[in-house]
Structures are given as C-alpha cells and as structure tokens.
Amino acid sequence: MNELSGRRALVTGAATGIGRVVAQDLARRGAEVLGVDRDETVAEIAEGCEDSVAARLEGAVFDLADTAQLEALADLAAAEPGFDVLVNCAAAYPPQGGFLEASIADWTRVLAVNVVATGVLSTAVARGLHAVGKASGSIVNFCSLQEAMPVPGYGPYVASKGGVRAATKALAVELAPWGLRVNAVAPGVVNTPSTLATLDGRSWGDDGAPPTLLGRAGTSDEVADAVAFLASDASSFITGTIVPVDGGRHLSRRPDPVGTRDVTTGRNR
C-alpha cells in the first residue's frame, strides 16, 4: 500500500484509540505522519510498527484546548512544505451527566478541542498548501453517530459534533477554490478504549449483538480505511460529505445499551 506516498499528514488525537490507528495506517500507506495529542504517550506512536512505517511516524505533544499551543500547532501546519492531509480526530468529552453536569469550563474545553481546533487547523493547512502553490489536499474531520442519535449524558459533545458537521460543509465550500477537499467520517459502534469506559469495561457484544444492522461492532481499522479513502486520490471527486462508519446503526431499531444510561448516576440502567 503506497497510495499516499509523498504526502505529509497531520493527525490529531493520535495517542490512543482510532486516532493512533489512523496515524499508523496513513504511514503504512506511504505518508509522512505527524501525530499530535495532549497525552505524552503520543511519543510512542511508532511502537510495534515495522521499521519502514515507524520511520514515517513522529509524535508531538499539543493540547488543543490551550490557545497558545493551538496557535503554535497552527503555525507549524501553515509552514512549508505544508501538509497534504489533515485528520481532525481529537475529541474532548463532558463529564458523565451531559448538559446537567457540564460546567462552563467543560463546555469551553469540549468546543475548543472539537470545533475551534478543527476550524483553526483546517485553515492553517489550507494556507500552508496555498502558499507553496499546491492545488490539492484532503481534510478529514470526525463527526459522530450521536449527532443523529444522541444518548443521555453527552449533550455538549453531541452539540460540538453537530458543529463539526456544519464546519465540514462550510470548509468544503470555502476551500474548494484552493483545491482542497473536506469530508468527514461519522463512526458509530466501534470498540475503542473510550467505548469500553462508557460501557463500564464491557465490550460491544458482551451482552448480545451490538445495535447495528451487521450485528457486530466495528474496529478502529475499519474507520482508518474510510479515512484513508477520503485522504487519497481514490476520492478525488468527493467533498463536503459525511461518511457513516457505523455498520448501519443509523438505520437500526435495536436498543442501545449506552442509551439506557441514567444521567443522575452515570451508570447504565
């Protein structure tokens, strides 16, 4: 796999979960990848990878909720030679309890990481490519199934992801004249560390089939495949689109165990 050979990619939220898998997958496909995260373990992003892949992976610590650090990363993103691919995967969540428990500080962090950083870094990458005369590039944002199917306890997160969906379409319109495509993926039922925490340590499927049409949970690799498609020339005529990666969850009427969470106790009923 070398469809991204010669590309430079910036991936946020790359320390763990889907973001880490996405960063490693892009490097495996030939891209030079800078993965960033506020978690210092992002420095270990190349661990376990083949030498040829590890050589294309670099990790750096940035907290996107910190204005100074976000500005520094934006300056890096806009500097020569520029990034051909940006994946806005970093996400902040409110405390369990959603709207009922979120403080102003919680709201500020969720919106800063999920919405503000997405817009700031997208425009920085666009300016960087434009400055060196490149008329192509791909930005892949992360929306969420919860925008359409919110569950109790995640109100600020859901609201922020709705903002990402709107920003994806607005960025697609504004950056098209510069040759940049802007799309998003909307993962649904995927087994990740954060999902395990949400389900009190259980995996999707431990208590029966997950609520998807395909009857199983997705994997981070499957989300990474969708991101790679949108980042590559294989999707050269696609922009302003949100791709669900949810096993048909948005069409399923099966009960969602997360949807049974009691927001007053923070536990599943």
DRENKE-592381 format. One record per residue (C-alpha): residue number from 1; x, y, z. Coordinates in Angstrom, 1 decimal. Example, Ala and Ser with C-alpha at 12.3 -4.5 7.8 and 13.67 -1.06 7.14 Angstrom:
REM DRENKE-592381
@resi=1; px=12.3; py=-4.5; pz=7.8 .
@resi=2; px=13.7; py=-1.1; pz=7.1 .
REM end
This chain:
REM DRENKE-592381
@resi=1; px=0.0; py=0.0; pz=0.0 .
@resi=2; px=1.7; py=3.2; pz=-1.2 .
@resi=3; px=-1.3; py=5.3; pz=-2.4 .
@resi=4; px=-0.2; py=8.1; pz=0.0 .
@resi=5; px=3.5; py=8.1; pz=-0.9 .
@resi=6; px=5.0; py=11.5; pz=-0.9 .
@resi=7; px=2.2; py=13.0; pz=1.2 .
@resi=8; px=2.6; py=14.7; pz=4.6 .
@resi=9; px=-0.2; py=14.1; pz=7.1 .
@resi=10; px=-1.1; py=15.7; pz=10.4 .
@resi=11; px=-3.4; py=13.6; pz=12.7 .
@resi=12; px=-4.8; py=15.0; pz=16.0 .
@resi=13; px=-5.8; py=12.7; pz=18.8 .
@resi=14; px=-3.2; py=10.3; pz=17.8 .
@resi=15; px=-2.1; py=8.9; pz=21.2 .
@resi=16; px=-4.7; py=6.2; pz=21.6 .
@resi=17; px=-7.8; py=4.6; pz=20.0 .
@resi=18; px=-8.9; py=5.4; pz=16.5 .
@resi=19; px=-6.5; py=8.4; pz=16.1 .
@resi=20; px=-3.5; py=6.2; pz=16.8 .
@resi=21; px=-4.6; py=3.6; pz=14.3 .
@resi=22; px=-5.4; py=6.2; pz=11.7 .
@resi=23; px=-1.9; py=7.7; pz=12.0 .
@resi=24; px=-0.2; py=4.4; pz=11.8 .
@resi=25; px=-2.4; py=3.4; pz=8.8 .
@resi=26; px=-1.6; py=6.5; pz=6.9 .
@resi=27; px=2.2; py=5.9; pz=7.5 .
@resi=28; px=1.7; py=2.3; pz=6.3 .
@resi=29; px=0.2; py=3.7; pz=3.1 .
@resi=30; px=3.3; py=5.8; pz=2.5 .
@resi=31; px=2.6; py=9.2; pz=4.1 .
@resi=32; px=4.9; py=11.0; pz=6.4 .
@resi=33; px=2.8; py=11.4; pz=9.5 .
@resi=34; px=2.9; py=13.8; pz=12.5 .
@resi=35; px=0.6; py=12.6; pz=15.2 .
@resi=36; px=-0.3; py=15.0; pz=18.0 .
@resi=37; px=-2.1; py=14.6; pz=21.3 .
@resi=38; px=-2.1; py=16.1; pz=24.8 .
@resi=39; px=-1.2; py=12.6; pz=26.1 .
@resi=40; px=2.5; py=12.2; pz=26.3 .
@resi=41; px=2.3; py=8.6; pz=25.1 .
@resi=42; px=1.9; py=10.0; pz=21.6 .
@resi=43; px=5.7; py=10.0; pz=21.6 .
@resi=44; px=5.4; py=6.2; pz=21.4 .
@resi=45; px=3.2; py=6.2; pz=18.4 .
@resi=46; px=5.7; py=4.2; pz=16.3 .
@resi=47; px=6.0; py=1.3; pz=18.8 .
@resi=48; px=5.0; py=-2.0; pz=17.3 .
@resi=49; px=5.2; py=-0.8; pz=13.7 .
@resi=50; px=7.5; py=-2.2; pz=11.1 .
@resi=51; px=10.8; py=-0.2; pz=10.7 .
@resi=52; px=9.7; py=1.3; pz=7.4 .
@resi=53; px=6.5; py=2.5; pz=8.8 .
@resi=54; px=8.0; py=3.7; pz=12.1 .
@resi=55; px=10.4; py=5.8; pz=10.1 .
@resi=56; px=7.5; py=7.8; pz=8.7 .
@resi=57; px=5.8; py=8.4; pz=12.1 .
@resi=58; px=6.5; py=11.2; pz=14.6 .
@resi=59; px=4.6; py=12.1; pz=17.7 .
@resi=60; px=4.4; py=15.5; pz=19.4 .
@resi=61; px=2.5; py=16.8; pz=22.5 .
@resi=62; px=0.0; py=19.6; pz=21.9 .
@resi=63; px=-3.1; py=20.4; pz=24.0 .
@resi=64; px=-5.7; py=21.8; pz=21.5 .
@resi=65; px=-7.7; py=23.4; pz=24.3 .
@resi=66; px=-4.7; py=25.6; pz=25.2 .
@resi=67; px=-4.8; py=28.7; pz=22.9 .
@resi=68; px=-1.0; py=29.1; pz=22.8 .
@resi=69; px=-0.4; py=25.5; pz=22.0 .
@resi=70; px=-3.1; py=25.5; pz=19.3 .
@resi=71; px=-1.6; py=28.6; pz=17.8 .
@resi=72; px=1.8; py=27.0; pz=17.8 .
@resi=73; px=0.5; py=23.9; pz=16.0 .
@resi=74; px=-1.4; py=26.1; pz=13.5 .
@resi=75; px=1.9; py=27.9; pz=12.7 .
@resi=76; px=3.5; py=24.5; pz=12.2 .
@resi=77; px=0.7; py=23.4; pz=10.0 .
@resi=78; px=0.9; py=26.5; pz=7.8 .
@resi=79; px=4.7; py=26.3; pz=7.4 .
@resi=80; px=6.5; py=25.0; pz=4.4 .
@resi=81; px=6.4; py=22.4; pz=2.9 .
@resi=82; px=2.8; py=22.1; pz=4.2 .
@resi=83; px=0.6; py=19.1; pz=5.0 .
@resi=84; px=-1.3; py=17.4; pz=2.2 .
@resi=85; px=-3.6; py=15.6; pz=4.6 .
@resi=86; px=-5.2; py=16.7; pz=7.9 .
@resi=87; px=-7.2; py=14.4; pz=10.1 .
@resi=88; px=-9.1; py=16.2; pz=12.9 .
@resi=89; px=-9.6; py=13.2; pz=15.2 .
@resi=90; px=-9.0; py=14.7; pz=18.6 .
@resi=91; px=-12.1; py=14.8; pz=20.8 .
@resi=92; px=-13.0; py=16.1; pz=24.3 .
@resi=93; px=-15.9; py=14.8; pz=26.3 .
@resi=94; px=-18.0; py=16.4; pz=29.0 .
@resi=95; px=-18.3; py=14.7; pz=32.4 .
@resi=96; px=-20.9; py=12.0; pz=32.6 .
@resi=97; px=-24.2; py=13.8; pz=33.1 .
@resi=98; px=-24.0; py=15.9; pz=29.9 .
@resi=99; px=-26.0; py=19.1; pz=30.0 .
@resi=100; px=-27.0; py=18.6; pz=33.6 .
@resi=101; px=-23.4; py=18.4; pz=34.9 .
@resi=102; px=-21.3; py=20.3; pz=32.4 .
@resi=103; px=-19.7; py=23.5; pz=33.8 .
@resi=104; px=-18.7; py=26.5; pz=31.7 .
@resi=105; px=-15.1; py=25.1; pz=31.8 .
@resi=106; px=-16.3; py=21.8; pz=30.5 .
@resi=107; px=-18.2; py=23.5; pz=27.6 .
@resi=108; px=-15.2; py=25.6; pz=26.8 .
@resi=109; px=-12.8; py=22.6; pz=26.5 .
@resi=110; px=-15.3; py=20.5; pz=24.5 .
@resi=111; px=-15.9; py=23.3; pz=22.0 .
@resi=112; px=-12.2; py=24.3; pz=21.9 .
@resi=113; px=-11.0; py=20.8; pz=21.0 .
@resi=114; px=-13.8; py=19.5; pz=18.9 .
@resi=115; px=-14.8; py=22.7; pz=16.9 .
@resi=116; px=-12.4; py=25.5; pz=17.3 .
@resi=117; px=-9.3; py=23.4; pz=16.7 .
@resi=118; px=-10.9; py=21.7; pz=13.7 .
@resi=119; px=-11.5; py=25.1; pz=12.1 .
@resi=120; px=-8.2; py=26.7; pz=13.0 .
@resi=121; px=-6.0; py=23.7; pz=11.9 .
@resi=122; px=-8.0; py=23.3; pz=8.7 .
@resi=123; px=-7.5; py=26.9; pz=7.6 .
@resi=124; px=-3.8; py=26.7; pz=8.7 .
@resi=125; px=-3.2; py=23.6; pz=6.5 .
@resi=126; px=-5.1; py=25.3; pz=3.6 .
@resi=127; px=-2.9; py=28.4; pz=3.9 .
@resi=128; px=0.2; py=26.3; pz=4.0 .
@resi=129; px=-0.6; py=24.5; pz=0.8 .
@resi=130; px=-1.8; py=27.6; pz=-0.9 .
@resi=131; px=1.5; py=29.4; pz=0.0 .
@resi=132; px=3.6; py=26.7; pz=-1.7 .
@resi=133; px=1.3; py=26.6; pz=-4.8 .
@resi=134; px=-0.2; py=23.2; pz=-4.1 .
@resi=135; px=-3.8; py=23.0; pz=-5.5 .
@resi=136; px=-4.7; py=19.7; pz=-3.9 .
@resi=137; px=-5.1; py=18.3; pz=-0.4 .
@resi=138; px=-7.6; py=16.5; pz=1.8 .
@resi=139; px=-9.1; py=17.3; pz=5.2 .
@resi=140; px=-10.9; py=14.5; pz=7.1 .
@resi=141; px=-12.9; py=15.5; pz=10.2 .
@resi=142; px=-14.6; py=13.3; pz=12.8 .
@resi=143; px=-18.3; py=13.7; pz=13.3 .
@resi=144; px=-20.4; py=11.2; pz=15.3 .
@resi=145; px=-23.4; py=9.0; pz=15.0 .
@resi=146; px=-24.6; py=10.8; pz=18.2 .
@resi=147; px=-25.5; py=13.9; pz=16.1 .
@resi=148; px=-28.5; py=12.0; pz=14.8 .
@resi=149; px=-28.9; py=9.5; pz=17.7 .
@resi=150; px=-27.9; py=11.3; pz=20.9 .
@resi=151; px=-27.8; py=9.3; pz=24.1 .
@resi=152; px=-28.2; py=10.6; pz=27.7 .
@resi=153; px=-25.1; py=12.2; pz=29.3 .
@resi=154; px=-23.3; py=13.6; pz=26.2 .
@resi=155; px=-25.1; py=16.8; pz=25.4 .
@resi=156; px=-22.1; py=19.1; pz=24.9 .
@resi=157; px=-20.2; py=16.5; pz=22.9 .
@resi=158; px=-23.2; py=15.9; pz=20.7 .
@resi=159; px=-23.6; py=19.7; pz=20.2 .
@resi=160; px=-19.9; py=20.1; pz=19.3 .
@resi=161; px=-20.1; py=17.3; pz=16.8 .
@resi=162; px=-23.0; py=19.0; pz=15.1 .
@resi=163; px=-20.7; py=22.0; pz=14.8 .
@resi=164; px=-18.1; py=19.8; pz=13.2 .
@resi=165; px=-20.6; py=18.6; pz=10.6 .
@resi=166; px=-21.6; py=22.1; pz=9.7 .
@resi=167; px=-18.0; py=23.2; pz=9.6 .
@resi=168; px=-17.1; py=20.4; pz=7.3 .
@resi=169; px=-19.6; py=21.6; pz=4.7 .
@resi=170; px=-18.7; py=25.2; pz=5.2 .
@resi=171; px=-15.0; py=24.5; pz=4.8 .
@resi=172; px=-15.7; py=22.4; pz=1.7 .
@resi=173; px=-17.3; py=25.4; pz=0.1 .
@resi=174; px=-14.7; py=27.9; pz=1.1 .
@resi=175; px=-11.6; py=25.7; pz=0.4 .
@resi=176; px=-12.7; py=24.2; pz=-2.9 .
@resi=177; px=-11.2; py=27.1; pz=-5.0 .
@resi=178; px=-7.9; py=26.2; pz=-3.5 .
@resi=179; px=-8.2; py=22.6; pz=-4.5 .
@resi=180; px=-8.8; py=21.2; pz=-1.0 .
@resi=181; px=-11.4; py=18.6; pz=-0.3 .
@resi=182; px=-13.1; py=18.5; pz=3.1 .
@resi=183; px=-15.0; py=15.4; pz=4.2 .
@resi=184; px=-15.8; py=13.7; pz=7.5 .
@resi=185; px=-16.4; py=10.2; pz=8.9 .
@resi=186; px=-19.1; py=9.5; pz=11.5 .
@resi=187; px=-18.1; py=6.4; pz=13.5 .
@resi=188; px=-20.8; py=4.6; pz=15.3 .
@resi=189; px=-20.5; py=1.4; pz=17.3 .
@resi=190; px=-16.7; py=0.8; pz=17.4 .
@resi=191; px=-14.8; py=-0.9; pz=20.2 .
@resi=192; px=-12.2; py=1.6; pz=21.5 .
@resi=193; px=-10.8; py=2.3; pz=24.9 .
@resi=194; px=-13.3; py=5.2; pz=25.4 .
@resi=195; px=-16.2; py=2.9; pz=24.4 .
@resi=196; px=-15.1; py=0.3; pz=27.0 .
@resi=197; px=-15.1; py=3.1; pz=29.6 .
@resi=198; px=-18.6; py=4.1; pz=28.5 .
@resi=199; px=-19.8; py=0.5; pz=28.8 .
@resi=200; px=-18.3; py=0.1; pz=32.3 .
@resi=201; px=-15.5; py=-2.1; pz=31.0 .
@resi=202; px=-17.6; py=-4.3; pz=28.8 .
@resi=203; px=-17.1; py=-4.7; pz=25.0 .
@resi=204; px=-19.9; py=-4.3; pz=22.5 .
@resi=205; px=-21.4; py=-7.8; pz=22.1 .
@resi=206; px=-20.7; py=-9.0; pz=25.7 .
@resi=207; px=-24.5; py=-8.7; pz=26.4 .
@resi=208; px=-25.8; py=-9.7; pz=23.0 .
@resi=209; px=-25.4; py=-8.4; pz=19.5 .
@resi=210; px=-24.5; py=-4.7; pz=19.2 .
@resi=211; px=-27.3; py=-2.5; pz=17.8 .
@resi=212; px=-26.1; py=-2.5; pz=14.2 .
@resi=213; px=-27.6; py=-3.9; pz=11.1 .
@resi=214; px=-24.5; py=-6.0; pz=10.7 .
@resi=215; px=-24.8; py=-7.4; pz=14.2 .
@resi=216; px=-21.3; py=-6.6; pz=15.3 .
@resi=217; px=-19.2; py=-3.7; pz=16.5 .
@resi=218; px=-16.7; py=-2.0; pz=14.1 .
@resi=219; px=-13.0; py=-1.8; pz=14.6 .
@resi=220; px=-10.6; py=1.1; pz=14.5 .
@resi=221; px=-9.0; py=-0.4; pz=11.4 .
@resi=222; px=-12.3; py=-0.1; pz=9.6 .
@resi=223; px=-12.6; py=3.6; pz=10.5 .
@resi=224; px=-9.0; py=4.1; pz=9.4 .
@resi=225; px=-9.8; py=2.5; pz=6.0 .
@resi=226; px=-12.5; py=5.1; pz=5.4 .
@resi=227; px=-10.2; py=7.9; pz=6.5 .
@resi=228; px=-7.5; py=6.7; pz=4.1 .
@resi=229; px=-10.0; py=6.5; pz=1.2 .
@resi=230; px=-11.1; py=10.1; pz=1.8 .
@resi=231; px=-7.4; py=11.2; pz=2.1 .
@resi=232; px=-6.4; py=9.5; pz=-1.1 .
@resi=233; px=-6.9; py=10.3; pz=-4.8 .
@resi=234; px=-9.5; py=7.4; pz=-4.9 .
@resi=235; px=-12.0; py=10.0; pz=-3.5 .
@resi=236; px=-10.8; py=12.9; pz=-5.8 .
@resi=237; px=-14.4; py=13.9; pz=-6.7 .
@resi=238; px=-15.8; py=13.8; pz=-3.2 .
@resi=239; px=-16.1; py=16.8; pz=-0.9 .
@resi=240; px=-18.5; py=18.1; pz=1.7 .
@resi=241; px=-19.6; py=14.6; pz=2.5 .
@resi=242; px=-20.0; py=12.9; pz=5.9 .
@resi=243; px=-19.5; py=9.1; pz=5.6 .
@resi=244; px=-21.1; py=7.0; pz=8.3 .
@resi=245; px=-18.9; py=4.1; pz=9.5 .
@resi=246; px=-21.4; py=2.5; pz=11.8 .
@resi=247; px=-22.5; py=-0.9; pz=10.4 .
@resi=248; px=-25.9; py=0.6; pz=9.6 .
@resi=249; px=-26.5; py=1.7; pz=13.2 .
@resi=250; px=-28.3; py=4.8; pz=11.9 .
@resi=251; px=-31.0; py=2.5; pz=10.4 .
@resi=252; px=-31.2; py=0.0; pz=13.1 .
@resi=253; px=-34.0; py=0.0; pz=15.7 .
@resi=254; px=-32.2; py=-2.3; pz=18.1 .
@resi=255; px=-31.9; py=-0.9; pz=21.7 .
@resi=256; px=-28.6; py=0.8; pz=22.5 .
@resi=257; px=-27.1; py=-0.1; pz=25.9 .
@resi=258; px=-25.5; py=3.4; pz=26.1 .
@resi=259; px=-28.9; py=4.9; pz=25.6 .
@resi=260; px=-30.1; py=3.3; pz=28.8 .
@resi=261; px=-27.6; py=5.4; pz=30.9 .
@resi=262; px=-29.1; py=7.1; pz=33.9 .
@resi=263; px=-27.6; py=10.6; pz=33.8 .
@resi=264; px=-28.2; py=11.1; pz=37.5 .
@resi=265; px=-25.9; py=8.2; pz=38.5 .
@resi=266; px=-23.7; py=8.0; pz=35.4 .
@resi=267; px=-24.3; py=4.2; pz=35.2 .
@resi=268; px=-26.2; py=2.1; pz=32.7 .
@resi=269; px=-29.6; py=1.1; pz=33.9 .
REM end
